[in-house]
Structure formats: structure tokens, C-alpha cells
Amino acid sequence: MNIVVEIQLPTDGFALGELVSTRLDIRIELERIVPTGEGTMPFFWVLGDDPSFVTDVPSRVTTIDSVEMISETETGALCRAEWSDEDDIHAILVRQGATLLHAEGNCDGWLFRIRFPDHECASRFREACDEASISYEVRRIDSLPELRVKQYDLTDEQREALVTAFESGYFRVPRETSLSELAESLDISPQAASGRLRRGLDRVLDSTLFP
């Protein structure tokens, strides 16, 4: 059974911690993380005034190879970094087959929401973190995917479509996958995929906004 674990890490418990360790006015939100052939490449938002300081960080942090600002807005900047630390917490997550649902950090530390396929995977993650001297505090554990399906009155097919769409970036702006690609991964037609998403979202919103 899938479980979702929320953990708190110290600022230096994640490679990007150096970006916020000395800046009280900065907050980081991970957009997505892409495993590469030689390491990890995260895309993340630096939220705060004058985010351009992040490009100077690699010269002070050995685990980060580079940081690049992709675009800048009034509230911050979308950035991309590269590093190759095999003992990094995300590298451990990838090896354990877990999914990082959300991560954000500031000078007080990092908050991660992680989905594990089962409790055994979560246990292996803990053991791997112990071996890599990565400490964290568990704040919450949810083992409620089935309960949520019942709560929102979702069918298994609707939940699968919504989860796949979310993880593949279908709801992001700009979209990272098309309806046709989403339908192909679900092995159904684009029209059927659109219908499942529409009906699933309708039930989730109805249950959430009008409980």
C-alpha cells in the first residue's frame, strides 16, 4: 500500500540548503527533479528579493556543479542546478523507487512530502539515510490512498488518471506532457483520458469545496 511521509530536514540536509542558509528573506520550492546520467538536475523557484545571488553558490559548495537562472519574475526566479552527490537525499529516493511530491525550504530547514510504494520501501529509505548520515524528523505519515478515493468517490481509473497527469506535469504551466501522451501512458484514447480527468476533478472539487 502506498504511503505518504512528511519529513523535516535541517537546512544542510539537502544540497540546495546553501542557497537559503544565510538568507532570511529567501524561500525555495522545488518544481521538479530530473535524474541525469551522472547526477541530479532540479528545477526550483527562489522566492524573494534579488534571487540572482544563487549563481554564485557553486563556487562555495562542492556538491553543486552549477546553478542557472532560467526566468525571473517579480517575486523570484525559476532556476536549474546540477550536482552529482550519490549520497544526496534525492539520489536515495530514486534508488528506493520513491516519489518526491513536494519540497520547500528556508533558513529554518526543509519540508519534504514523499510517496513510498510500501512500508518496506520507507524502511529502506531510513536505513540508506542513516548510512549517509542524513538525519530527519518524521512529521506525518498517511496511509490513506484508498480512504481518499472513497472520500472523493473516485473510481480507480479516475484516480490513476489524476495521479499520472499530476506526476507527468500535465497541470503545470507550461504543460510538460500533452493529452495524447497522457492517454498513451494510460493505454486509452485521448477522449477517454479527458473524460476521466474531467469527472475525477469534478468529484475532487465537489468533495473539497462543498463537503
C-alpha positions as CSV (number, residue, x, y, z in Angstrom):
1,M,0.0,0.0,0.0
2,N,1.3,3.4,-0.9
3,I,2.1,5.7,2.0
4,V,2.9,9.4,2.1
5,V,5.5,10.6,4.6
6,E,6.2,14.2,5.5
7,I,9.7,14.8,6.9
8,Q,11.6,17.8,8.2
9,L,15.3,18.2,7.4
10,P,17.9,20.7,8.6
11,T,19.0,23.3,6.1
12,D,22.2,21.4,5.3
13,G,20.3,18.1,4.9
14,F,19.8,18.9,1.2
15,A,22.2,20.2,-1.4
16,L,20.3,23.3,-2.1
17,G,20.4,24.2,1.6
18,E,23.4,26.5,1.0
19,L,21.1,28.7,-1.1
20,V,19.0,29.6,2.0
21,S,21.3,29.0,4.9
22,T,22.3,32.7,5.2
23,R,19.3,34.4,3.6
24,L,16.3,35.0,5.9
25,D,14.3,36.5,3.1
26,I,14.6,33.6,0.7
27,R,12.4,30.5,0.3
28,I,12.9,27.7,-2.2
29,E,10.2,25.5,-3.7
30,L,11.2,22.6,-5.9
31,E,9.4,22.5,-9.2
32,R,10.6,19.1,-10.3
33,I,13.8,17.0,-10.2
34,V,15.2,15.2,-13.2
35,P,17.7,12.3,-12.7
36,T,20.5,12.6,-15.2
37,G,23.2,10.1,-16.3
38,E,25.7,11.4,-13.9
39,G,23.7,13.0,-11.1
40,T,20.6,15.1,-10.4
41,M,19.2,18.2,-12.0
42,P,16.5,20.0,-10.1
43,F,14.3,22.9,-11.3
44,F,13.2,25.2,-8.4
45,W,11.8,28.6,-7.6
46,V,13.9,31.0,-5.5
47,L,11.3,33.3,-3.9
48,G,12.4,36.6,-2.5
49,D,14.2,39.8,-3.5
50,D,17.2,39.6,-5.7
51,P,17.5,35.9,-6.4
52,S,20.5,36.4,-8.7
53,F,22.8,35.5,-5.7
54,V,22.2,31.8,-6.4
55,T,24.5,31.8,-9.4
56,D,27.5,32.4,-7.1
57,V,26.7,29.5,-4.8
58,P,28.6,26.7,-6.8
59,S,31.9,28.4,-6.1
60,R,31.3,27.8,-2.4
61,V,29.6,24.4,-2.4
62,T,31.4,21.3,-3.7
63,T,28.3,19.2,-4.3
64,I,26.7,21.7,-6.6
65,D,28.2,21.9,-10.1
66,S,26.2,24.8,-11.4
67,V,23.1,27.0,-10.9
68,E,21.4,28.8,-13.7
69,M,18.6,31.3,-13.6
70,I,16.1,30.4,-16.3
71,S,13.5,33.1,-15.9
72,E,12.8,35.9,-13.4
73,T,9.5,37.3,-12.1
74,E,8.5,40.0,-9.7
75,T,8.5,37.5,-6.8
76,G,11.6,35.4,-7.6
77,A,13.2,33.3,-10.3
78,L,13.0,29.8,-11.8
79,C,16.4,28.2,-11.6
80,R,18.1,25.0,-12.5
81,A,21.0,23.3,-10.7
82,E,23.2,20.3,-11.3
83,W,25.0,18.2,-8.8
84,S,26.4,14.6,-8.6
85,D,26.2,13.6,-4.9
86,E,25.3,9.9,-4.7
87,D,24.5,10.3,-1.0
88,D,22.1,13.1,-1.6
89,I,18.6,12.5,-0.3
90,H,17.0,12.6,-3.7
91,A,19.5,10.1,-5.1
92,I,18.5,7.8,-2.3
93,L,14.8,8.4,-3.1
94,V,15.4,7.5,-6.7
95,R,17.2,4.3,-5.7
96,Q,14.3,3.3,-3.4
97,G,11.6,3.9,-6.1
98,A,10.0,6.7,-4.1
99,T,8.5,9.9,-5.5
100,L,9.1,13.4,-4.2
101,L,5.7,15.1,-4.2
102,H,6.7,18.4,-2.7
103,A,9.8,20.1,-1.2
104,E,10.3,23.6,0.1
105,G,13.0,25.1,2.3
106,N,14.2,28.3,4.0
107,C,16.8,29.1,6.6
108,D,14.9,27.0,9.2
109,G,15.1,23.8,7.2
110,W,13.4,21.7,4.5
111,L,9.9,20.1,4.4
112,F,9.6,17.1,2.1
113,R,6.5,15.1,1.2
114,I,7.4,11.7,-0.2
115,R,5.3,8.9,-1.5
116,F,6.7,5.3,-1.0
117,P,5.3,2.2,-2.7
118,D,5.0,0.4,0.7
119,H,6.3,0.4,4.3
120,E,9.3,-1.8,3.3
121,C,10.5,0.9,0.9
122,A,10.2,3.6,3.6
123,S,12.2,1.4,5.9
124,R,15.0,1.0,3.3
125,F,15.0,4.8,2.8
126,R,15.5,5.3,6.5
127,E,18.4,2.8,6.5
128,A,20.0,4.5,3.5
129,C,19.7,7.9,5.1
130,D,21.3,6.6,8.3
131,E,24.2,5.2,6.3
132,A,24.6,8.5,4.6
133,S,24.4,10.4,7.9
134,I,21.3,12.2,6.8
135,S,19.0,13.0,9.7
136,Y,15.4,14.0,9.5
137,E,12.2,14.1,11.6
138,V,9.0,12.4,10.6
139,R,6.2,14.9,10.9
140,R,3.3,12.9,9.4
141,I,2.5,9.6,7.8
142,D,-0.6,9.0,5.6
143,S,-1.6,5.5,4.6
144,L,-4.9,6.7,3.1
145,P,-5.0,6.4,-0.7
146,E,-8.0,4.1,-0.5
147,L,-9.7,6.3,2.1
148,R,-9.2,9.3,-0.2
149,V,-10.6,7.5,-3.1
150,K,-13.7,6.8,-1.1
151,Q,-13.9,10.3,0.4
152,Y,-13.8,11.8,-3.0
153,D,-15.9,9.0,-4.5
154,L,-13.2,8.5,-7.2
155,T,-13.0,5.3,-9.3
156,D,-9.7,3.6,-9.6
157,E,-9.4,4.7,-13.2
158,Q,-10.1,8.3,-12.3
159,R,-7.5,8.3,-9.5
160,E,-4.9,6.7,-11.8
161,A,-5.6,9.4,-14.5
162,L,-5.3,12.2,-12.0
163,V,-2.1,10.9,-10.4
164,T,-0.5,10.2,-13.7
165,A,-1.4,13.6,-15.0
166,F,-0.1,15.3,-11.9
167,E,3.2,13.4,-11.9
168,S,3.9,13.9,-15.6
169,G,3.3,17.7,-15.4
170,Y,0.0,17.9,-17.2
171,F,-1.3,20.5,-14.8
172,R,1.9,22.7,-14.8
173,V,2.3,25.9,-16.8
174,P,3.5,25.4,-19.4
175,R,2.4,21.8,-19.7
176,E,5.1,19.2,-19.7
177,T,3.0,16.5,-21.4
178,S,0.1,16.5,-23.8
179,L,-3.3,14.9,-23.5
180,S,-2.2,12.4,-26.3
181,E,0.9,11.4,-24.3
182,L,-1.1,11.1,-21.1
183,A,-3.6,8.9,-22.9
184,E,-0.9,6.7,-24.3
185,S,0.6,6.2,-20.9
186,L,-2.9,5.2,-19.6
187,D,-3.4,3.0,-22.7
188,I,-6.7,4.7,-23.5
189,S,-7.9,7.2,-26.1
190,P,-7.4,11.0,-25.6
191,Q,-11.1,11.4,-25.4
192,A,-11.3,8.8,-22.7
193,A,-8.4,10.4,-20.8
194,S,-10.0,13.8,-21.0
195,G,-13.3,12.4,-19.6
196,R,-11.6,10.6,-16.7
197,L,-9.7,13.8,-15.8
198,R,-12.8,15.9,-16.1
199,R,-15.0,13.6,-14.0
200,G,-12.3,13.0,-11.4
201,L,-11.6,16.7,-11.0
202,D,-15.3,17.4,-10.7
203,R,-15.6,14.8,-7.8
204,V,-12.5,16.1,-6.0
205,L,-13.6,19.7,-6.2
206,D,-17.1,18.9,-5.2
207,S,-15.9,17.0,-2.1
208,T,-13.3,19.6,-1.2
209,L,-15.3,22.8,-1.8
210,F,-18.7,21.6,-0.8
211,P,-18.1,18.9,1.9
